Amino acid sequence: MDILLAVLLLINTLVIGETPISQQDMRQFGQHMEPFYAAAGHPTDTSNTSLHELPYTYWGATVWSGRCTNQVYLSDRFADPGHPFYATAMWKYVLAHEWAHVAQGSQCWENEAEAQLIALSVLADAGEMDAVYTTLEWMLALSAPQDVQQQLNLPEKEERYYQVVNITQLEAVQMLLKDDDGIFDLRSGRLDARQLWSLLHDLMAAAQLAGFDGAH
């Protein structure tokens, strides 16, 4: 797993560039993504999405009213150069995650792992690989022990952020690695995540091969 994290960090530096965020960017991204949620069997509504001031620990939020409504917020700190993931594709994953909660409806409460899985799957299906790689790197880095993090040479602001966040973000990755075919029966419906499942297993194989070659 440590080798996989290093591979993802390298990919991140090669393929991910600056990503501007505006209301129009979010609207266009939502319109681009909706067909992929529908094709996955988890239709969502991205039409009521906006930048909003949120508590420090919130990157995004979905308003609850007996179910997750389509009122979705992205933290306005993503437009702040001081944010750890400013000018990266992380905002796309955050919105994809919140739109997955919208798709879950009344099933969204305490259903984070499945929202992570849906978000990563539809991003992969949509070809948004910059967001997929950034998110996998983030999930793995949050779960890495401190001595591993010290080997990553993360930017100082990212390292400070990881030090204060103690939640585990590997649930979706663990579901993918333990599964046999990439097809899941979720509380909110069936999900064909074979493309994402295949990607993660290919990354694992590449990481293991790189480790083997490095040892020799």
N, C-alpha and C positions, 0 to 999 in steps of 0.2 A: 504493500500500500504506500510506503514511503517513496518507492521508486515511481509509482504512478503519479503521485503528487508532484514530483520533480518534472516529469514529462509534461503534465498539464501546465505547470508554471512556464516551461519553455514555450509551449504552444501559445500561451497567453501573450508572451512578449512578441511573438512573430505575427500573429493574426489579428490582434485586437487594437484598434485605434481609437481616436477620439469620437465620442458619441454625443452629439448635442441633444438637449432635451427642451422641448417647448410643448405647448398645448397641441400644436399641429403635429409635432412628431408623435405624440402619444395617440392622437386620433388616427393618424395614418397607420401606425403600428397596430392599433386595435383592429382596424378594418382589414389589414393584411392577415391578422391572426385568426379572426373569427371563423373562416372556413375550415381551418385546421382543427379547431375545437369541435366543430360540427362533424367533420369526417371521423374524429376520434370517438364520437358518440357522447360528447360532453359539451353541448352547445352553450355558449356564454353570450353575454351582452357587454360590450366594451364602451358603450356610447356615453356613459356618465363617469368618465375618468378625468381626474385633475390633479395638479400639484397642490399640496396642502402642507401647512405646518403641523407636524406630528411630534409626539414625545420622542426623546432621543433614541429610545430602544426600538422604535417603529420605523421600518423602511417603507412600509406600505400598510394599507388598512382597507377592509371592506366593512361597510356599515351593516350592522346586524339589526334586523327587525323581524324576529321570528324565523328568519332565514338570512343568509348572506344576500344582500340586495346588490343591485348593479352600481351602487354609489361607491366608487373605488378611489382611493387616494394614493398618490406617490409622494413620499417625503420631499419637500422642496430643498432639502439639503443635498440631493443629488445634483442640483444646479450650482452647488457651492464648491469651489476648488479645494476647500478644506476637508471634504468628505473622502473617506478612504477609497471609494469607488467612483469618484468624479472622473468623467471622460472615459468610462468603460461601459461595457454592455450590460452591467449588472441591473440597471434600471429595467431592462427588458424582462429579465427573469422575475424581478419583483412584481411587475405588472402581470406577467403570465401566471404567477403564483396566485395573485389576488383574483384574477379572472377565473382561475380554476376553482377558487372558493365560490365565486358567483355561480359557476356551473354546478357545484355541489349543492347549492340551495340550502335546504334545511339540514343536509348531512354535513355541512361544513364545520360545525362546532367540534373542536378537538379532533380534527381530521387532517392534521398538518402533513403527515407522511404521504398520504394519497394526493394532496394538492401539489406537493413537491414533484411527485411522479408524473402527474398530469402535465404540469408546467414544463418539465424537462422534455417530456415526450412530444408535446405539440411544438415546442421550439425546435427540436431535432427534425420533426417532420416538415417544418416550415423552412428548414435550411438556415436557421439562426444559430450557427455553430459558435459564433463569438460569445453569445449569451450562454450556451451550453457549457463551453469550456471554462468560462469565467465562474460559473456557478459550481461546477464540479470542483474546481480549485478551491473555492471558498468553503464548500462543505467539508472537504478533506482537511483543509488548513485549520478549521475550527475544531476538528476532532483529533488533530495531531498532538502528540505530547510536546512539551516545551522544548526538549532537546532537539526534536525534529524541526520545529519552527525556527530554531536558531540557525539551522543549516540552510534555510530557504533564502536568506538574504532579502527578506521582504522590505519594502519601503517602510520607513519608521512609522508613518501614520497608520499603515495597515497593521504593523506589529502591535502598536498600542491598542488598536481596536480589538484584535484577537485576544489580547491579555485580559480585557474586561468582559468579554462575551464567553459564557460558560455553557451555553446550550449545545446539545448535540444535533448536528445537521446531516448525519449520515443515513437517516432512515431510508430515503428513496434509493440511495446507492446500495445499501444492504439488501433491499427488496430485489433490486436488479441482479445483484451478484448471486443471490440464493435461488433465483427463479430458473426454470428449465427452458422456457420458450419465449419469455417477454410478453406474455398475455396474462392480464390480471383481472380478477373479479373484485372490484372495489365496492365499497358501500354505496357509492353513487353511480355504479354501472360498470360495464366491462371496458377495459382499456387495452388496445393493441399497441404495446410499446416496443415492438420488436426492433425497430430501427435504433432506438436509444439503447436497448439491451445489447444489440450487436455492437454498437459503438463502444460501450463501456467494456465489453469483453475483449474487443480488439485492442483497446488502450491497455488493458491489463496484460494481454499477451505481449504487446510491444514493450511494456515496462519490464516484464519478466525477462524478455529476450535481451533488452538493454542491460539489465542487471547481470545476466549470464555472461554477455560479451565483455562487460566491464570487469568481471571477476577473472577473466582470462586474458 
